[in-house]
Each structure stands twice: as C-alpha cells, then as structure tokens.
Amino acid sequence: MKKSPVRIVISISVCLCLLLTLVLTTGCASKKPEKTVEKLIDALNDMDIDGIFDCFEPREARKMRAVYNASAGLLGMLTGIDIDFKDLLMILPMFDGLQLTADSPAFHWPKFSMRYDNIAVQDDRARIAGQLRIEEGSQVSSQDVIFILKKIDGEWYIASTP
C-alpha cells in the first residue's frame, strides 16, 4: 500500500511541531540565573513594577504586590503612606545603601546596567556579584551588589533570604 504525499507531509509536520515544542519547553528550564538579574535591570529601566515583582520568589512577590497596592489604594489615602517607585527600589535588599539624588523626577529616572564579576551556581542556589552602574543625567556611579537567587520549578528567582 502506497502512502500519499499529503499524509507524509502531514506526518513530518506533526513530528517537527512536536520536536520544536519539546526543544522550546525544555530550553526554558535551563535558564541561567543572570537572565533573571537582566530581567530585573530591564524592569527597573522601564519602571515596570510588575516586571520587578516577577523577578522575586513568587511568595515574596505576592507580599510586595500587596504592600505596593495597599499604599497606592484606599489604605494609602487613609494613612498618608505613599510608596513611589524610588521608595520601592530603596527597600529591595540588593539595593541597600543605593544613593540616588532625592530630587530626580520620574522622567529623569536613572538608567541601570550590570557588570558581572562572579557568578556561582550550586544546585538550586546562585550568587551573582557585580557592579550596578547608575546613570542619572550626566552623573554616573556604580555600586557593588550581590544577588542571591533560588531555583523554583526550573525558574530562577531573586531570593528573599540568603
């Protein structure tokens, strides 16, 4: 019995789709921890609050979102607590001691970049040390930072505790 060319093409297409799906879904599981740090830096540069939260352990991200949303909502209006983007940045543990000029308005938000000095990965933990470069207008500074990351369900997240 001779197979029709259409059936052969369909069979090959299905096999290729399955192979491509397998490669794409398993390729994400081996993501490097520095990609999470790069996502955080991109989110900071874009002032993307959800992107920042997504870089942290899911349990901690939910807590940070709740605090941020409460300060922006009714509780914030009643208590007078207002957390802006700079305040949020200052409470993130890896930016402890970060110096930004107090009068920089949002449209002069600094640009961040990262130089990696050391990346150490052991099992489901990673430690990334480097220099965070901060450009505020004509001022450029850098600061030593250390990111501790944890692998959860095949994805790297910034850990809430070392």
MIRORO-556177 format. One record per residue: residue in one letter; x, y, z of N, C-alpha, C, O in turn. Coordinates in steps of 0.02 Angstrom, whole numbers, plus 32768, in hexadecimal, padded with zeros to 4 digits. Example, Ala and Ser with C-alpha at 12.3 -4.5 7.8 and 13.67 -1.06 7.14 Angstrom:
2
a82947EE4818682677F1F818682947F5B818682C87F5A81A7
s82827F90816282AC7FCB816582858002818A829E80398192
//
This chain:
162
m802A7FC58000800080008000802C803E800080578046802B
k802280697FD0804A80A47FC8802A80DF7FEE7FEE80EC7FE9
k805681028015803D813C803C803B8179800F806681837FE5
s800881A18019800281DD7FF0803482128008804582148043
p804B823C7FDB807B82717FEE805E82A18022808382BD804B
v801D82AB80217FFD82D88052800482BB8098801382E080C7
r7FF9827A809F7FFF825A80E18047825D80FA805382678136
i8077825580CE80BE825980E180CF829F80F980F082A7812C
v80B982D180D580C6831780E880A58326812B80C483478155
i8068831081358046831B8175806A82F981AE8073831681E3
s808082BB81A280A4829681D680E682B981E880F682BF8223
i810A82CF81B6814982F381C3813C833481E7816183468215
s8108835881D480F7839781F580E6838D823E80FB83B38269
v80BF835A824D80AC834B829280EB833A82BB80F2835282F3
c81178311829E815582FF82C28180833D82CF819C83448305
l81868368829D81AD83A582A6818F83D382DB81B383F08304
c814D83D882DC812C8401830F813783E583558145840B8384
l813283A3835C813F8384839D8187838E83B38194839D83ED
l81B68387838481FC83918394820A83DA83A8822E83E683D8
l81EE8408838381F6844F839381D9846083D781F7848583FD
t819E844683E6817F8451842781AB8435845F81B484568493
l81C783FB845681F383DD84888230840784938244841384CC
v8250841E845E828C84488464827C848A848682A2849F84B2
l824584AA8473823584EB8491822284E584DA823585108502
t81FD84B284ED81E884AD8533821F84978561822184AC859A
t824C846D854982848458857582BC848B857482E3848D85A3
g82C084B4854182F484E7853E82EA851D8573831B8538858D
c82AC852C8584829E855E85B782B2854685FD82C6856E8627
a82AE8506860882BD84EB864A830784F2865C831984F18697
s833284FA862B83798500863983908549863983CB85588631
k836185778642837085BE864283A685CD867583A785B086AB
k83D385FA86648409860C869183F2864086C483C7866986B4
p840E863E870183F7866E8734840486B7872183DE86E38735
e843986C486FB8446870986E8840F872686BB8408876286B6
k83E986FA869983B187128670837B8732869C835B87628688
t8373871886D9834387358708835A877B871D833287A98721
v839B8782872A83B687C3873C83AE87F48701839D882E870B
e83BB87DC86C583B2880686898369881C8682835B88568670
k833A87EF869182F38801868F82E3883786C382BC886586B6
l8302883186FE82F888638732831288A7871B82F188D98723
i834E88A88700836C88E786E88340890586B18334894286B1
d832888DC868382FC88F5864E82BC8912866C82A489478656
a829F88EF869D8262890786BD826E894986E28244897686E1
l82A8894F870282B9898E872382BE89C786F082A489FD86FB
n82E089BA86B982E889ED868682A68A018666829C8A3B8653
d827789D18662823589DF8645820389F7867981CA8A078669
m821889FA86B981EC8A0A86F181AF89DC86F0817789F286FA
d81BC899D86E48188896986DF81828946872281A789168730
i8154895C874B814D8942878F813C88F7878F815788D287B8
d811088E187618100889A875E813C887187488147883A8760
g8163888C871A81A0886A870481D28862873D81F4882F8741
i81D6889487688202888F87A381EA885987D18210882D87E5
f81A9885A87E1818E8828880F819687E187F381A387B28819
d819087D987B181968797879381DB8778879A81E3873C8792
c820D87A087AA8251878687B2825D876787F7828F87458801
f8230877388258238875A886982128719887381E58708884C
e822586F488A8820186B688B981B686C588B981A186F988D3
p818D869A889C814686A78896812486BA88D980FB86E788DA
r81368698890E811886A78950812886EE896580FD8712897D
e81678702895D817B87468970815E877A8940814D87B18955
a815A87698901813E879788CF80F587A888E180E087E188DA
r80CF877588F8808A8782890C808787B38946805C87E08947
k80B487AB897680B587D989B080C78820899A80A7885089AF
m80F98826896F810F8868895880D7888A893080CC88C68937
r80B588638906807C887F88E080458897890F802888CD8904
a803788708943800288848972801488C589957FE988F1899B
v805288CC89AB8067890A89CC80648944899C804C897A89AD
y807D893A8960807E896F892E80368984891C802789BF8918
n800B895289107FC6896288FE7FA1898489377F7889B1892C
a7FAE896F89757F8E898F89AF7FA489D789B57F7B8A0389C4
s7FE489E589AA7FFB8A2A89B07FE08A5689797FD98A928982
a7FD08A3889407FB58A5F89087F698A64890C7F4C8A8C88E8
g7F4A8A3C89377F018A3B893A7EE58A6189747F028A93898B
l7EAC8A4A898D7E878A6B89C27EB18A708A027EB18AA38A23
l7ED48A398A147EFD8A3A8A507F328A718A4C7F3F8A938A7E
g7F4F8A798A137F818AAE8A097F628AF38A127F828B208A2E
m7F268AFC89F97F048B3D8A007EF38B4B8A497EFB8B848A60
l7EDC8B188A6C7EC88B218AB27F048B2D8AE17F008B548B0F
t7F3A8B0A8AD47F758B0F8B007FA78B438AEA7FD28B578B11
g7FA18B598AAC7FD28B898A9280128B678A7B80428B898A68
i80138B258A7D804E8B008A66804B8AFC8A1A801A8AE589FD
d807F8B1389FA80828B1289B280C68AF7899D80F98B1989A6
i80C78ABB898281068A9D896C810D8AAB892280E58A9288FA
d813F8AD2890F814A8ADD88C881808AAD88B081998A8488D6
f81918AB3887181C08A84885282048A86887382248A52887D
k821C8AC28884825D8AC888A6825C8AA788EB828C8A8688FE
d82258AB18910821F8A92895282228A46894B82448A248972
l82008A2C8919820089E4890E824789CC8900825D8999891B
l826A89F088D682AE89DD88C582DA89DC8904830489AF890B
m82D18A0C892F82FB8A11896B82EF89D9899D831A89CA89C6
i82B489BA899C82A7898589CC82BB894089B282B9890F89D7
l82CD893B897282E588FB8958832988ED8976835589178974
p833388B18993837088A389B983B188AB899383E388C089B0
m83B2889C895283F188A0892D840588E8891E843D88F58909
f83D78917892983E7895D891D83EF8984895E83EB89C1895E
d83FA896089948404898089D5843F89B089D18476899D89BD
g843489EE89E384688A2089E184708A42899E849E8A6B8995
l84458A33896E84498A52892C843E8A9D893384108AB38955
q84678AC3891284628B0C891684468B2888D584668B2388A0
l840B8B4488D983ED8B6888A083DF8BAE88B883D28BBA88F3
t83E28BDE888B83D38C22889F83898C2788B0835E8C0D888C
a837A8C4788E783368C48890283068C6F88D682C98C6288D8
d831F8C9E88AE82F18CC8888882E98CB2883F82CE8CD78816
s83008C76882E82F88C5F87E982AF8C4E87DB82948C1F87FA
p828F8C7287AF824A8C61879E82488C218774827B8C0A875B
a820D8C04876E82068BC4874B82208BC68704823D8B9586EC
f82178C0086E1822E8C01869C827A8C06869782958C028660
h829C8C0E86CF82E58C0A86D282FB8BCB86F683318BC88713
w82D18B9986F482E08B5A871683238B4086FC832F8B4086C0
p834E8B2A872983908B138714838C8AD586E8835C8AAF86E9
k83C08ACB86C183C78A8F869883F88A6186BC842D8A7786D3
f83E68A2286C0840E89F186E4842D89C086B2840F89AF867F
s846989A986C284888973869D84B2894B86CF84C189638705
m84C5890F86BB84E688E286EA852488C586CA852388B08690
r855B88C586EF859788A186DB85A08868870C85A488728749
y85A5882C86F385AB87F1871D85F487E4872D861E87DE8700
d860487DF876E864887CE8783864F87848793868387668786
n861A876787AF861D872187C385D7870387C385A8872087DF
i85D186C987A3859286A487A385A1865E87BC85C58638879C
a8585864D87F6858F860B8813854C85E88819851E8601883A
v854785AE87FA8509858787FC85188544881D85468521880A
q84EF8533884E84F584F2886E84AE84D78879848884F288A1
d849E84A28855845C84838858842684B68849842384D18812
d83FA84C4887A83C284F2886E83CE8537888C839F855C8897
r840D85478899841F858988B4845485A98887847D85878869
a845285EB888484848610885D849486508881846A866E88A3
r84D28665887984EA86A58896850A86CB885D853A86B4883E
i84F087068850850B8730881B85248771883A84FF87968859
a8565877D8831858387BB884B859887E5880F85AD87CB87DB
g85928825881785A5885187E085A0889A87F2859888AD882C
q85A488C387BE859F890B87C5855F892387A3855489168767
l8535894587C984FA896487AD850D89AA8798852389D287C1
r850589B98758851689FB873E84D68A24873B84A38A0D8722
i84DA8A618754849F8A8D875884B08ACE873484DF8AF18747
e84888ADE870284918B1D86DD84558B4986ED841D8B3986DC
e84638B82870D842F8BB4871B84448BF486F7846C8C1B8711
g84298BFE86BD843D8C39869684868C338684849B8C038665
s84AD8C65869884F48C648689851D8C4186C085588C3586B8
q84FC8C3086F7851F8C0E872E851D8BC2872384E88BA58715
v85578BA3872A855D8B5B8724857F8B41876385B38B5A8777
s85618B0F878185808AF087BC85768AA487B785508A8B878E
s859A8A8187E185918A3987E385938A22882C85AE8A438857
q857589E98837857089CF887A857689838877855C8963884A
d859A896788A8859F891F88AE855C890388C3853C891D88F1
v854588CF88A1850688AE88B38510886288B2853A8848888E
i84E9884188DB84E987F888DC84A187E188D8847687F68900
f849387B688A88451879988A18456874F88B58482872B889F
i8428873A88E0842286F488F283E286DB88D083AD86F888D8
l83E986A688AA83B0868C888483A28644889883CD861F88AF
k83638631888E834C85EE889E832685D3886282FF85F78843
k833285948853830F8574881B82D08552883682D485268862
i82978566881C8257854A88308232853387F18226855B87C3
d822284F487EF81FF84D787B5822284E78773820284F78741
g826484E38774828B84ED873782988535872482B8854286F1
e82808564874C828A85AC873D82B385CC877582AC85BA87AF
w82DD85FB87638306861F879482E1865D87AB82C686838783
y82E1866787EE82C286A2880D82F386C0883E831D869D885B
i82EE8701884983168721887C82F9870C88BF82BD871288CC
a832586F388EA831086D7892B8302870F895C83238744895B
s82D18704898782C1873589BA82F2873189F482FE87638A16
t830E86F78A00834086EE8A35837A86C78A198371869A89EF
p83B686D68A3083F286B28A1783F386698A28842186458A16
//
